[in-house]
Amino acid sequence: MKIMLLTHYFPPEIGAPQARLSEMAKTWTNEGHEVTVMTAFPNHPTGVIPPEYKGKWFQTEEANGYTIHRHWVYATPNKGFLKKIIGHLSLMVTLILFSLFRGKRPDVIIVSSPTFFSVFSAFVMGIFRRAPFVFEVRDIWPGIFVELGVLKNKLLIGILEFFELFLYRRAKYVVPVTHGFKEDIVKRGIPQEKVHVITNGVDLTFFDQAPPSSLTRSELGIPQDALIALYIGAHGISHGLPTLVDAAAVLEKEVFLLFVGEGAVKNDLMAQAEKLGMKNIKFVPGQPRERVPDFYRLSDVCLVPLKDIEGFKTFIPSKMFEIMACRRPIIGSLRGEAADILTRSGGALVIAPENKDALVDALLKLRKDPQLAADMSEKGRVFVEANYSRESLAKNYLAILEGGR
């Protein structure tokens, strides 16, 4: 089967969609399928295009047995709603201009949101190439931005929701990453039989085969007797990160809070820590994917927070599967589907989101009981092996695609 994959985000960028889609493409290729990736020049989340791509409109690469076609994009940091929209619109245009008829006619086009501007590209390509497209839903867009207060114009919201439903209806299949997303989509009139859930997961071999970490506490200025609480990933408006800083400020002698990554609120978090006069906090720039296991293994506990809004009950942060694969306990500050998964895993303490006191209590509990932390680490690993192997999920995805041929 010839599979075309359209996505705004792809390695060497780091992040949940990049890991999911590149690992899916690798598995599909290993299963004997011909995969072509259509994407942008890497720039997320900093908005900086690497020197080897600058000044170019288009470039073709090979990786892991599949072909990658990279397109010019308006590169902008991961902050500022209008600039991000322009960035997504620019890729929609260059995908159609440069690649409408590129290569062999695909048997299926898979497009991953957000936003759905790239989905519109897949819709247009599907018409001209006479190929069905599959709409992969990683966020309910624009709904989540309405809840976050980013989108307030009712006319604009109505227009975006019209196009969202139009694209759901025109897709051969809709593939959300959570069961909560599926419920939302079906409630809005999309036939249940065309909506199939393929959750996020983890490439177990990536973490198993990672070399022993050379990262040390002294290298990062972390006291030997402090509990290292790690947050790694996007520093965005969705995660309720100020609560983490407030909790660590209470536990100045017991806990060291380590932030790794970039994002829209990072400068605000640094200013918050400075205002509180914190000595037990450090901000590390975003790291290449091969360095991520080093930080997981250095940590004593990993934090998986989300803001306390209704829409996030349907979200499942993919980092929690990576953490369990690395045998580290989790404190999950969230509700809904992700909270249920973490509770069933036995590898996490689940608390209310954006609750400083609950987070303080959970951190102290793990600091005082190392055996509990060790037991949680092993239970999480067993759970993720049994339920969230990326390779198995990619094969399930293939079964859906092949069933529709």
PyMOL commands that set and color helices and strands:
alter all, ss='L'
color gray80, all
select helices_A, chain A and resi 16-30+51-53+81-99+117-129+143-147+154-170+179-187+192-194+204-208+217-220+242-250+266-275+289-298+310-314+319-325+336-345+356-368+370-387+390-403
alter helices_A, ss='H'
color red, helices_A
select strands_A, chain A and resi 2-6+34-40+58-63+66-71+108-113+133-137+173-176+227-232+255-260+281-284+301-305+330-333+348-351
alter strands_A, ss='S'
color yellow, strands_A
deselect
rebuild
show_as cartoon
